[in-house]
């Protein structure tokens, strides 16, 4: 079945550091890929998405590129802020299998001033 | 900005008891979902609901689970006879479109603790 693997955390960075959170997936067909973010005490919020190979999703300075050849969707940000501290979830939706999202395990990011 | 709400935020129940978790999806959305996250594990899909019936369910969603949209605004998840292993964070979500553009909006979750 479909699966998503992302790097384990926590990831601890200083403010203004470069962020990469790795995400790879296994799926049949051509899934859509998502990054969700969960701030403390809140629900999961969609951060960005990409629906086909080579698409780049971007939002709030975060970017991720859908790489079909490496089955990856790594999340990057050039300069993190303390307010980016949260848990980040990579997810896929297999467009051949309904609407369900398949999530990775989540990566906690802690940004220190 | 419209949001999905869930009540209660934390529910403690004894093993064997029935619990109902409540969600108010975004008002113009048509698709509704439940996911759960056992502590330290992945967020897992339970069920999706459209047009007053279940459209998909996972193997986790066995006979002890049921969902209902009792009125025009609420969406509920019932667990008939809770087990210790049902302890988890339960997330409700809703979306307005199928397919890749159907972004799912999540609520803040209900933490269920079964003792």
Contacts between the chains, C-beta under 8 A, distances in Angstrom:
chain1	res1	chain2	res2	distance
A	32	B	100	4.0
A	36	B	106	7.5
A	41	B	108	6.8
A	42	B	108	5.5
A	43	B	4	6.7
A	43	B	6	8.0
A	43	B	91	6.4
A	43	B	105	8.0
A	43	B	106	3.9
A	43	B	107	4.9
A	43	B	108	4.4
A	43	B	109	6.1
A	44	B	43	7.5
A	44	B	91	6.8
A	44	B	93	7.9
A	44	B	106	4.1
A	45	B	106	7.2
A	46	B	103	5.2
A	46	B	104	7.5
A	46	B	105	7.7
A	49	B	100	7.5
A	49	B	103	7.3
A	51	B	100	4.1
A	51	B	101	7.7
A	89	B	43	6.5
A	91	B	43	7.9
A	93	B	100	6.8
A	95	B	99	6.6
A	95	B	100	6.3
A	98	B	48	6.8
A	98	B	55	6.8
A	98	B	56	4.5
A	99	B	31	6.2
A	99	B	33	7.3
A	99	B	48	5.4
A	99	B	55	7.4
A	99	B	56	6.9
A	99	B	95	7.1
A	99	B	98	5.9
A	99	B	102	6.3
A	99	B	104	7.7
A	100	B	33	7.6
A	100	B	45	4.2
A	100	B	48	6.3
A	100	B	56	5.8
A	100	B	58	7.3
A	101	B	35	7.5
A	101	B	43	7.8
A	101	B	45	6.4
A	101	B	104	6.4
A	102	B	45	7.1
A	103	B	35	7.9
A	103	B	42	5.3
A	103	B	43	4.1
A	103	B	44	7.5
A	104	B	42	6.7
A	105	B	41	7.3
A	105	B	42	5.0
A	106	B	42	7.5
A	106	B	43	7.5
